[in-house]
């Protein structure tokens, strides 16, 4: 009887031990799962690496923030970019401003040209995001100032249109001006300059001599940052015509001037005669109206007739005049 009781006690002890072991294992697994879950929540932002190799590529006042991609197996990584200017650092509690065009993008470059609107020091940062995980911010080393942009010479084409020297320039935007130098080849000491502020289809530079070769080069200038690019490679064009013809041209010009000098007075005299004959023609008297005597004789003859007329005057008394008047009235 005692042996049976011992066996029953041993069996109960074994069952109790196994139950306790099972309960302990279940609780341990739950505890470990709970701890892992908490660690996942607390370390969610730090589990994704921050973007590295952050840099800026700036050419001709166009600025791009670039970085190395963050790779996560089976996940699409998106990136967000923020900037901080001088005002945000000094007057807005070092706040950061998101760049809307570069929020949750999948590419590893961001055009920040519109946001870099002043010549001050900017700081920029970028962060990776998969939706479930988010990295720390990766920050640009140092500050970026837009006057450090790299300026290139403009695309240019020199054109000879007859004797006119023209140039075509690339339109790089309203902030850009161009300094154009031009000269006759072999006479670099007489180089001339022209500033171009507005781009048109073609720009007239000078009138060239016949068959002369002229050269042109240009550089970019940005007034807002007071910086210039290097000059472009010179381009040379030749005017039409031949230099051997210039003596003939001079002689022809002189001959034309001489002919004009001799012809113009004759034409003026002839025009005056035609105008005079048209407006004030000379009247021709008929033969019957012509007087053979000279004007002096006519005047003397007139005077003699007047004297004879004076001699023939008779004085009539008033009584006779009255009688004659009465007779005529009756």
Steps between C-alpha positions, in 0.01 A plus 500: 500500500784725584669429167184588310473831679860579416443429135195722494697778670784467254262512205328809637836668559608426143179641355529808717861551393415465134212746535721751674766463234245551222357806671848643547588449135177663381553800726862529387403502133230761561739715695763479229242584233377797700855625555578461130186692408593784735851513365359512147278794590777684681761432233282547193667829392851371558459171315524671155838656418515871422596607145873547448729698265273804492631766261387787275554534127460867400553623144380828347278584800323162490549306825444126561532312831626144447562196728574127493197266494384306807430137408245285686420151371144483372416858596459825305705772666378858472683819592404839643712817492496806726704822501596761756598852405649786695159623613394158633826461693503844661135605527283184480652278771716305254192362325514303174278554194391199290547519124164394362637388164740267683266338752482116491676474164666183374792662317825597671513861375299813575483828307531768771547798263170671586559467875854645490376851429754714689876526516525367858627178660255208473502165679321198355407153621333186362326201661406151375155347557343163415164561667567257786848631568658844494865598520677777679570822307813507293638856492714676241853558624547874523280772351410576141507854355373553148786731397720190492312374195712405202442733202565377147548711184188532285443299187582743219503518120667777299333584167615710203199639313654689209704772669315468834653318795228324702501266800242254635506431877340235719207622712600395853225686688415851619780508760772467237682767301776455246823684429587467129846589365564534126796611290655479156736206487858609551391821679431368850618830650194668346255257661150640562244403764121482510278411800187304412222509760210366295527214256345540155526275199822664375713786630675743267857576604669695219530570127799316358742601229496305175663158529615575857492225762345581838501295822249485787500356853260536795473444874210465745433759770252474792440833669324361811815315608748727313683213335619426146582185309804442286488606133387264229732390224527769229305449179615677183304584185594680177310780328407472134693672220870526421763738630660527148190680372521796736705729264242445225222574746674823601548608137140423413384696801719798399375488141143491619562800722659696213214424263252604766692825563489591129149384430319651797563871405382441141189321625433785744531764220283298264235449768500872575447586132217251465337631816538862384358431154206313649406755764611831336496458122624789275213660302564556125318807351349482152662707224206740490550596863870555473615870498790573268609809694696479816331575836686832523355622173152392607534702822620811311216469249249475779634811663475700173138396447420599857652845446302550179188400685570759765546768234155427347312570828258808470352689797118556467320754716240380745211671319574311183527177693156562653346576162643188349365287785151644462504437129607139550229439759229639277 
